[in-house]
Amino acid sequence: MNKCELANSVKSSLDQYFKDLDGESPHAIYDMVLSCIEKPLLEYVMQHAAGNQSKAAEILGLNRNTLRKKIQQYNIE
């Protein structure tokens, strides 16, 4: 999957989200999308890095301390 395919998946999911609202007013979509995407991303990269936080942080382009905070935030083991 390339970047464009990922963007298309997000757009498709948002299309469905707005349809499911059925006229209700949306709110806090930015935080909702980030939290839905960030946790599985971190879990996947941590698994790919065999639990090595330094390697995972490098793959993600994050500072290791930032990654640690996010791992705690999402209760990732």
C-alpha positions in Angstrom: 0.0 0.0 0.0 1.4 3.4 -0.9 0.7 6.7 0.6 -2.1 7.5 -1.8 -3.8 4.2 -1.0 -3.6 5.0 2.7 -5.1 8.5 2.1 -7.9 6.9 0.0 -8.6 4.5 2.9 -8.9 7.4 5.3 -11.2 9.3 3.0 -13.4 6.3 2.5 -13.6 5.8 6.3 -14.5 9.4 6.7 -17.2 9.2 4.0 -18.8 6.3 5.9 -18.4 8.2 9.3 -20.3 11.2 7.9 -23.0 9.0 6.4 -23.4 7.2 9.7 -23.9 10.5 11.5 -27.3 10.7 9.7 -27.5 14.5 10.1 -25.9 14.8 13.5 -23.2 17.4 13.8 -19.6 16.1 13.8 -17.1 17.2 16.4 -13.5 16.5 17.4 -12.8 14.6 14.2 -9.1 15.4 14.1 -8.5 13.8 17.5 -10.7 10.9 16.7 -8.9 10.1 13.4 -5.4 10.5 15.0 -6.3 8.2 17.9 -7.8 5.6 15.6 -4.7 5.5 13.4 -1.9 6.2 15.8 -2.3 3.2 18.1 -2.3 0.5 15.5 0.6 2.3 13.7 2.7 2.3 16.9 1.8 -1.3 17.6 2.7 -2.5 14.1 6.0 -0.6 14.1 6.9 -1.8 17.6 6.2 -5.4 16.5 8.2 -4.9 13.3 11.1 -3.5 15.4 10.8 -6.6 17.7 10.1 -4.3 20.7 13.2 -2.2 20.2 12.0 1.4 20.9 15.1 3.0 19.5 14.6 1.2 16.2 10.8 1.9 16.2 11.4 5.6 16.9 13.8 5.8 14.0 11.4 4.0 11.6 8.6 6.4 12.7 10.8 9.5 12.6 10.1 10.3 16.3 12.2 11.0 19.2 12.5 8.0 21.5 11.1 9.8 24.4 8.1 10.9 22.3 7.6 7.3 21.3 7.7 6.2 25.0 5.1 8.7 25.9 2.8 7.5 23.2 3.3 3.9 24.2 2.2 4.8 27.7 -0.7 6.9 26.4 -2.1 4.0 24.4 -1.1 1.3 26.9 1.0 -0.6 24.4 3.2 -3.3 25.8 
